Amino acid sequence: MPSLSKSNVPQFSVDVYQNEFLPEGAREVNAIVTVTATGGGTSGGRPLDGAPGTSAAVVIMVDCSGSMEYPPTKMRNARDATAAAIDTLRDGVAFAVVAGTHQAREVYPADGGLATADPATRAQAKQALRKLTSGGGTAIGTWLKLADRLLATGDVAIRHGILLTDGRNEHEKPEELQAALAACAGRFTCDARGVGTDWEVKELTGIASAMLGSVDIVADPEGLAADFQAMMENAMGKEVADVALRLWTPQGSEIAYVKQVAPTVEDLTGRRTEAGPRAGDYPTGSWGDESRDYHVCVRVPAAGIGQEMLAARVSLVLPQSGGASEVLAQGLVRAVWTDDMAASTRISPQVAHYTGQAELAQVIQQGLEARKAGDLDSATAKLGRAVQLASASGNEDTAKLLAKVVDVVDAASGTVRLKARVADADEMTLETRSTKTVRVKK
């Protein structure tokens, strides 16, 4: 792992929002942890002080299966989008382009390694894109494994993938894709995009989730170039990788769950790796200039009135060579038992807001599942609750997407009617973006 000098690492801060007061006998402590990184996003890909080679590497994986030929503009748009992403690479960034079918093939630089971005290599890569043709099947696990091998050849701090597909992963077994994801997770992050409406939302969101990247739909292939450019600009803004949220709990306490709740909902509970006595690390991926919110729920031993304890210590840590970790920022989660009913029954506005946002994501997914299964009563109830939650929390983007699937009679009460006809693109967009949240108004 390349060393990072202090000047290269963004400054991290941790803020904890909670109501620490509990009634007698209560055991559950909830807190929203806001992590903010500032001062990053400036060198994005330029050599780091004292670090050999380049600081970032990106592999672009382009679906070249037979379905990319229909309509014929789709492949052209994919080539144009990849060219736009290549143009967005900063000088000094290592990169490669992979053509994905039922097997993976490196299109550029086609030597089993990575090229270094400069005007000449960018021009060569765009020339190589002209040879991309469609034909064959889809086996995304092979694409990810080749990207991993290529990224491993670069001595870089930030390793990133961009994956575009238009179809289902039909030419490898689900367990083969899962094995590839297990092998690649933690080694690089990956943003995934589905173009058109013939791909599987759960499949692509699962890939992005495992790889700590973003996922989205580009229903119209004409929009690919702008989307790829924005994705690459975001990747170029990352300054530090492999940051972990470390939670330490005292004897008798345990972590019930850890979820990222902004900018998207992502359950990290099952990704814990042990980090010493009573401590565990939860991966957060790469950071630039940005802020994210996490919901931490801790179970503590019951205690009497007037007692107080540290429920958890929250740290942001960066692994160092030799197995040590640098602590970037810390915050504390507390528990205080009281007989003051007003104090103990007050819900932290941040906890209440994000509990609602997590429920919003869940009821959208449940409502769409029920609709597909023909259970219209359940679909109406779930999507009505989603409209109510989106309206109450000010999540206007999700409210607009819901309005393309249901007719809203009364948003405040969640009274809706299912639309008789819904475009595939509208339904898939709602499902894909269901986990996007709005920040709590401080």
MARFI-534539 format. One record per residue (C-alpha): residue in three letters; x, y, z. Coordinates in pm, whole numbers, padded with zeros to 5 digits, always signed. Example, Ala and Ser with C-alpha at 12.3 -4.5 7.8 and 13.67 -1.06 7.14 Angstrom:
<nodes>
ALA+01230-00450+00780/SER+01367-00106+00714/
</nodes>
This chain:
<nodes>
MET+00000+00000+00000/PRO+00152+00336-00101/SER+00224+00564+00191/LEU+00013+00877+00225/SER+00174+01191+00361/LYS-00033+01398+00604/SER-00080+01668+00340/ASN-00251+01423+00104/VAL-00513+01299+00349/PRO-00832+01505+00389/GLN-00906+01635+00739/PHE-01180+01418+00891/SER-01426+01518+01161/VAL-01686+01311+01347/ASP-02005+01460+01493/VAL-02244+01247+01701/TYR-02616+01331+01722/GLN-02825+01143+01977/ASN-03057+01166+02275/GLU-02837+01000+02536/PHE-03116+00986+02799/LEU-03279+00645+02852/PRO-03562+00535+03081/GLU-03482+00284+03355/GLY-03421-00064+03210/ALA-03375+00056+02850/ARG-03091-00108+02663/GLU-03086+00039+02310/VAL-02881+00348+02224/ASN-02918+00511+01879/ALA-02691+00775+01730/ILE-02633+00938+01393/VAL-02262+00979+01324/THR-02177+01245+01065/VAL-01835+01199+00906/THR-01699+01493+00707/ALA-01381+01502+00498/THR-01244+01840+00390/GLY-00933+01941+00201/GLY-00939+01635-00026/GLY-01048+01630-00387/THR-00758+01848-00496/SER-00485+01622-00628/GLY-00709+01335-00748/GLY-00471+01119-00943/ARG-00151+01321-00933/PRO+00156+01161-00773/LEU+00158+01180-00395/ASP+00449+01308-00189/GLY+00686+01020-00142/ALA+00457+00771-00316/PRO+00591+00590-00620/GLY+00400+00598-00947/THR+00052+00746-00954/SER-00206+00787-00680/ALA-00507+00652-00870/ALA-00601+00384-01123/VAL-00933+00333-01304/VAL-01054+00042-01518/ILE-01359+00103-01740/MET-01558-00215-01815/VAL-01786-00181-02121/ASP-02055-00437-02201/CYS-01994-00559-02556/SER-02247-00846-02552/GLY-02475-00906-02851/SER-02766-00711-02698/MET-02560-00390-02714/GLU-02633-00389-03089/TYR-03005-00320-03031/PRO-03064-00040-03104/PRO-02742+00018-03302/THR-02698+00360-03136/LYS-02643+00190-02796/MET-02291+00067-02876/ARG-02203+00402-03030/ASN-02325+00582-02718/ALA-02122+00342-02499/ARG-01808+00417-02703/ASP-01875+00792-02680/ALA-01934+00767-02305/THR-01608+00576-02252/ALA-01425+00837-02461/ALA-01575+01113-02243/ALA-01458+00930-01930/ILE-01107+00892-02077/ASP-01099+01266-02155/THR-01184+01334-01789/LEU-00883+01136-01661/ARG-00617+01360-01512/ASP-00259+01334-01634/GLY-00073+01069-01434/VAL-00373+00847-01358/ALA-00326+00481-01450/PHE-00610+00336-01657/ALA-00733+00053-01878/VAL-01041-00033-02084/VAL-01200-00380-02072/ALA-01454-00521-02321/GLY-01698-00747-02137/THR-01891-01037-02292/HIS-01908-01398-02165/GLN-01536-01339-02115/ALA-01327-01028-02044/ARG-01070-00878-02281/GLU-00840-00583-02224/VAL-00892-00341-02514/TYR-00637-00081-02403/PRO-00345-00082-02335/ALA-00386-00457-02410/ASP-00055-00553-02250/GLY-00183-00699-01924/GLY-00122-00375-01735/LEU-00225-00012-01712/ALA-00145+00293-01923/THR-00062+00632-01769/ALA-00296+00909-01879/ASP-00144+01182-02094/PRO-00255+01337-02427/ALA-00093+01054-02629/THR-00239+00761-02431/ARG-00583+00921-02417/ALA-00579+00953-02798/GLN-00459+00592-02837/ALA-00729+00463-02601/LYS-01004+00646-02791/GLN-00866+00503-03116/ALA-00887+00153-02963/LEU-01253+00214-02872/ARG-01342+00227-03242/LYS-01268-00145-03263/LEU-01530-00228-02997/THR-01801-00445-03150/SER-02089-00632-02992/GLY-02133-01007-02982/GLY-02141-01284-02722/GLY-02293-01318-02377/THR-02264-01155-02035/ALA-02046-01280-01747/ILE-01980-00980-01520/GLY-01771-01177-01269/THR-01502-01228-01535/TRP-01498-00853-01604/LEU-01448-00772-01236/LYS-01171-01031-01196/LEU-00980-00891-01495/ALA-01023-00535-01360/ASP-00886-00654-01025/ARG-00580-00812-01192/LEU-00512-00496-01392/LEU-00555-00264-01092/ALA-00319-00484-00890/THR-00037-00404-01136/GLY-00040-00036-01032/ASP+00124+00090-00713/VAL-00165+00323-00632/ALA-00371+00441-00336/ILE-00708+00476-00511/ARG-00835+00179-00717/HIS-01163+00230-00899/GLY-01382+00057-01156/ILE-01664+00182-01379/LEU-01898-00088-01511/LEU-02161-00050-01783/THR-02409-00323-01877/ASP-02738-00342-02066/GLY-02845-00693-01975/ARG-02869-00970-01720/ASN-02569-01174-01611/GLU-02687-01483-01801/HIS-02360-01655-01888/GLU-02230-01738-01541/LYS-02401-01886-01236/PRO-02509-01646-00958/GLU-02260-01814-00723/GLU-01978-01744-00972/LEU-02064-01372-00966/GLN-02085-01382-00584/ALA-01742-01549-00566/ALA-01596-01278-00793/LEU-01751-01005-00576/ALA-01615-01167-00259/ALA-01268-01182-00417/CYS-01275-00819-00538/ALA-01453-00647-00247/GLY-01215-00427-00052/ARG-00959-00434-00333/PHE-01126-00164-00544/THR-01448+00037-00550/CYS-01680+00017-00849/ASP-01963+00232-00985/ALA-02223+00041-01190/ARG-02459+00173-01457/GLY-02745-00004-01632/VAL-02831+00130-01978/GLY-03178+00075-02120/THR-03434-00143-01936/ASP-03328-00505-01998/TRP-03094-00541-01699/GLU-03174-00664-01347/VAL-03191-00392-01079/LYS-03116-00625-00785/GLU-02816-00772-00968/LEU-02655-00435-01041/THR-02736-00281-00701/GLY-02582-00593-00541/ILE-02261-00542-00740/ALA-02236-00172-00651/SER-02316-00246-00286/ALA-02048-00516-00257/MET-01794-00283-00423/LEU-01893+00026-00215/GLY-01980+00217-00532/SER-02280+00398-00676/VAL-02548+00251-00902/ASP-02788+00420-01141/ILE-03000+00372-01450/VAL-02933+00550-01778/ALA-03264+00473-01947/ASP-03173+00666-02263/PRO-02830+00573-02405/GLU-02796+00937-02520/GLY-02734+01027-02154/LEU-02435+00796-02111/ALA-02158+01042-02199/ALA-02264+01302-01941/ASP-02311+01030-01678/PHE-01969+00871-01745/GLN-01802+01211-01732/ALA-01964+01289-01395/MET-01867+00944-01259/MET-01506+00991-01363/GLU-01493+01343-01217/ASN-01617+01198-00887/ALA-01352+00922-00902/MET-01084+01183-00973/GLY-01187+01369-00658/LYS-01108+01077-00425/GLU-00798+01132-00210/VAL-00783+00844+00034/ALA-00901+00482+00016/ASP-00970+00202+00264/VAL-01102+00426+00542/ALA-01288+00226+00808/LEU-01542+00321+01074/ARG-01410+00156+01392/LEU-01655+00097+01677/TRP-01529+00007+02024/THR-01783-00102+02288/PRO-01725-00163+02661/GLN-01774-00499+02830/GLY-02134-00617+02811/SER-02225-00393+02516/GLU-02261-00495+02152/ILE-02327-00333+01817/ALA-02684-00411+01699/TYR-02632-00259+01354/VAL-02439-00001+01152/LYS-02595+00157+00842/GLN-02479+00430+00612/VAL-02791+00648+00584/ALA-02672+00937+00364/PRO-02620+00992+00076/THR-02768+00642+00033/VAL-02887+00364+00265/GLU-02630+00084+00287/ASP-02631-00177+00566/LEU-02271-00235+00682/THR-02352-00459+00980/GLY-02246-00784+00811/ARG-01916-00639+00688/ARG-01753-00605+01028/THR-01395-00724+01062/GLU-01253-00764+01413/ALA-01001-00496+01511/GLY-00881-00595+01857/PRO-01066-00654+02185/ARG-01432-00537+02161/ALA-01360-00335+01844/GLY-01473-00387+01486/ASP-01408-00211+01156/TYR-01679-00131+00899/PRO-01557-00039+00547/THR-01645+00302+00401/GLY-01437+00298+00079/SER-01274+00604-00077/TRP-01317+00966+00028/GLY-01274+01308-00131/ASP-01441+01632-00016/GLU-01770+01497+00119/SER-01989+01421+00419/ARG-02178+01100+00501/ASP-02410+00996+00782/TYR-02415+00661+00965/HIS-02679+00519+01201/VAL-02517+00327+01488/CYS-02735+00121+01723/VAL-02573-00018+02040/ARG-02719-00261+02295/VAL-02593-00182+02646/PRO-02648-00354+02983/ALA-02956-00219+03163/ALA-02872+00024+03443/GLY-03041+00222+03720/ILE-03151+00585+03739/GLY-02860+00828+03752/GLN-02606+00590+03602/GLU-02421+00681+03285/MET-02174+00504+03058/LEU-01982+00530+02735/ALA-02190+00317+02496/ALA-01941+00324+02206/ARG-01632+00503+02082/VAL-01648+00585+01710/SER-01319+00631+01521/LEU-01226+00688+01159/VAL-00914+00483+01089/LEU-00676+00451+00798/PRO-00469+00131+00772/GLN-00092+00180+00761/SER+00176-00055+00637/GLY+00279-00301+00908/GLY-00076-00356+01031/ALA-00112-00039+01241/SER-00393+00213+01187/GLU-00391+00592+01197/VAL-00688+00744+01383/LEU-00826+01031+01172/ALA-01113+01144+01400/GLN-01319+01025+01698/GLY-01659+01070+01858/LEU-01841+00926+02160/VAL-02187+00768+02200/ARG-02320+00801+02556/ALA-02600+00650+02765/VAL-02753+00821+03071/TRP-03044+00663+03261/THR-03305+00908+03395/ASP-03655+00916+03547/ASP-03727+01242+03361/MET-03993+01124+03113/ALA-03960+01433+02892/ALA-03585+01375+02852/SER-03600+00997+02797/THR-03886+00998+02546/ARG-03744+01272+02322/ILE-03621+01128+01989/SER-03316+01288+01832/PRO-03433+01468+01514/GLN-03141+01314+01322/VAL-03225+00959+01437/ALA-03596+01010+01360/HIS-03522+01150+01013/TYR-03290+00870+00904/THR-03509+00597+01055/GLY-03778+00733+00821/GLN-03541+00744+00523/ALA-03439+00380+00579/GLU-03808+00282+00603/LEU-03876+00479+00282/ALA-03618+00273+00089/GLN-03761-00050+00234/VAL-04129+00020+00157/ILE-04051+00127-00201/GLN-03874-00203-00264/GLN-04150-00403-00091/GLY-04421-00213-00283/LEU-04260-00274-00621/GLU-04211-00644-00537/ALA-04580-00673-00442/ARG-04681-00496-00764/LYS-04477-00739-00974/ALA-04631-01032-00784/GLY-04984-00903-00852/ASP-05056-00824-00483/LEU-05212-00486-00560/ASP-05350-00416-00211/SER-05009-00462-00050/ALA-04841-00262-00329/THR-05086+00027-00279/ALA-05031+00027+00100/LYS-04650+00013+00079/LEU-04615+00272-00198/GLY-04869+00493-00017/ARG-04651+00480+00295/ALA-04351+00566+00074/VAL-04532+00875-00062/GLN-04618+00979+00295/LEU-04254+00939+00415/ALA-04107+01113+00109/SER-04345+01406+00156/ALA-04285+01438+00531/SER-03905+01429+00497/GLY-03884+01663+00198/ASN-03735+01395-00028/GLU-03862+01563-00344/ASP-03659+01354-00592/THR-03809+01029-00459/ALA-04157+01187-00444/LYS-04132+01272-00816/LEU-04026+00916-00902/LEU-04313+00771-00696/ALA-04561+00995-00881/LYS-04472+00814-01205/VAL-04580+00480-01052/VAL-04883+00590-00844/ASP-05146+00864-00865/VAL-05114+01062-00541/VAL-05453+01145-00391/ASP-05320+01283-00060/ALA-04946+01279+00016/ALA-04980+01364+00386/SER-05197+01057+00458/GLY-05027+00837+00197/THR-05347+00786-00004/VAL-05255+00669-00355/ARG-05388+00470-00652/LEU-05163+00242-00857/LYS-05125+00358-01217/ALA-05265+00105-01465/ARG-04968+00147-01698/VAL-04612+00225-01587/ALA-04313+00254-01820/ASP-04036+00001-01743/ALA-03784+00286-01722/ASP-03991+00469-01457/GLU-04033+00158-01242/MET-03663+00066-01271/THR-03555+00423-01194/LEU-03764+00425-00875/GLU-03623+00087-00767/THR-03262+00180-00851/ARG-03278+00515-00670/SER-03492+00400-00377/THR-03194+00408-00138/LYS-03101+00771-00213/THR-03174+00985+00093/VAL-03196+01354+00179/ARG-02983+01498+00457/VAL-03154+01599+00778/LYS-03206+01974+00805/LYS-02970+02073+01086/
</nodes>
